[in-house]
Amino acid sequence: MGFFLRKRIKLSKGVSLNLSKSGIGISYGVKGFRIAQKPNGQTQLNAGRYGLYYRKNLNTKDNQGKIELNENDNNCRESIEENNSVITEGNYDNPIFKQYAKQTEKRFKKYCIISAIILLTLIITHHPILATLFGIYSFFHIRLKYFNVDGIVDKIYETACDLKNNKEYDKAIEYFNAVKEISPERTDKCSKIIFYCIKYNNDLETAYNYAVEHNVYFTKSEEKEILQELKKYDDLIEFIQSSYTKEEKDNKPSLYAELAEAFIAVGKTDIALQVLSNGPISRRKMDNDMCLFRYALAHCFELLGKEKEAKKQYAKIYAYNTSFKDVALKI
């Protein structure tokens, strides 16, 4: 075991000069709360009594733009790693994360100063129980609010949502991408929001390509509507045929209508009529879905020159809903 030098020289009440092999430092405070200026320039907070203690460097270097932990404070470091297992070291390089981490560190230092003043006042005024309770509260408050990387990511996400709501889509996309980079477990959610940001920015084609590239999940209804908006009729035909069973289409006849209209759009009216013939063509009960089905059927008859059959379908729609599309003009 090697020898080392450590000597504390009391200069005045609450102020001491500390000698060690690293150099000369100074500390000040009272029992239960001290702030030490180390030889290497670091300022360290040491607080606690009755078995509960807390230590934190107040001016940790921030060259990386992130919240640093005291290298000796293994408990705090392990806690962060447990609560934020998806956060890897490389993710901290994101400039937006650096910015928010820096802001969090500033708030942390301000909180420490205010807490130190309160704690010191309680100790000086001989309120040990209150001082202990406040110390415990501050300890857990610091761990939960300032040593929680997910909390920083939440703030970035909230900012991104605010930007989206304010229609600042390009900036919102930048922040959502930052959340994806920092916290991979939020990738799916952020990717879908980014898709809508691109879409709302009047660029549906780019949005769709982004969705395909990043495997954005959509419901069947959402994906069908996107293909219809983009007029990707071949893709729409394949999607409806592969994604919906006959039972689903029978229960929702408008699916037959959408499939038929897609075939009409690619110049295959005869196939469109065949598709509709496989649907609930003999169903008498009318609703909005059946109106769409019969309207598509009438459209096919018109294109094939079967005016009588077309008017018969339009008449059935008109009998149920006189204001449906343009059926009043068709009969």
Summary of the structure (lengths in Angstrom):
residues: 331
radius of gyration: 34.3
end to end distance: 104.2
largest distance: 109.6
contacts: 939
relative contact order: 0.05
helix: 62%
strand: 12%
